[in-house]
Amino acid sequence: MGIRWKSVATVAGAVVVALVFFVTALRGRVWAWLPCALAVAVAVRELRWLQRDGRRGREAGFDQPRR
């Protein structure tokens, strides 16, 4: 099971978008908080999915016979 590069790209893109809108919000644009929060939510969701997917490959497999 390899790295899910599309998910990694999604996280990286969401972080970049969140940073851009965060800086915009700090400069006084109140409307920029909504896209910033949405981008952070997308990044967190993808990170959690990547972590869960990584753990799925390392499960103990108690229902499988020993080799």
C-alpha positions in Angstrom: 0.0 0.0 0.0 1.6 3.2 -1.1 1.2 6.8 -0.4 -2.0 8.4 -1.6 -0.5 11.3 -3.6 -3.8 12.8 -4.5 -4.7 13.1 -0.8 -1.3 14.6 0.0 -1.8 17.1 -2.8 -5.3 17.9 -1.4 -3.9 18.6 2.1 -1.1 20.7 0.7 -3.4 22.7 -1.5 -5.9 23.2 1.3 -3.1 24.4 3.6 -2.0 26.9 1.0 -5.5 28.2 0.5 -6.1 28.4 4.2 -2.9 30.4 4.7 -3.8 32.9 1.9 -7.3 33.4 3.3 -6.0 33.7 6.9 -3.6 36.4 5.9 -6.4 38.1 4.0 -8.6 37.9 7.1 -5.9 39.4 9.2 -5.7 42.3 6.8 -9.3 43.2 7.6 -11.4 41.2 5.2 -14.0 39.5 7.5 -15.5 37.4 4.6 -12.1 35.6 4.3 -12.7 33.7 7.6 -15.3 31.4 5.9 -13.1 30.1 3.1 -10.2 29.8 5.6 -12.3 27.6 7.9 -13.5 25.5 5.0 -10.0 24.9 3.7 -8.8 23.9 7.2 -11.7 21.5 7.5 -10.8 19.9 4.2 -7.2 19.6 5.2 -8.1 18.0 8.6 -10.5 15.6 7.0 -7.9 14.4 4.5 -5.2 14.1 7.1 -7.5 12.0 9.3 -8.4 9.8 6.3 -4.7 9.4 5.4 -4.0 8.3 9.0 -6.9 5.9 9.1 -5.9 4.5 5.7 -2.3 4.0 6.9 -3.4 2.2 10.0 -5.6 -0.1 8.0 -2.5 -1.6 6.3 -0.9 -2.4 9.7 -3.9 -4.2 11.3 -3.1 -7.3 13.3 -5.3 -9.5 11.2 -6.4 -11.8 14.1 -8.9 -13.6 11.8 -6.2 -14.7 9.4 -4.1 -17.9 10.0 -0.5 -17.6 10.9 2.1 -18.1 8.3 
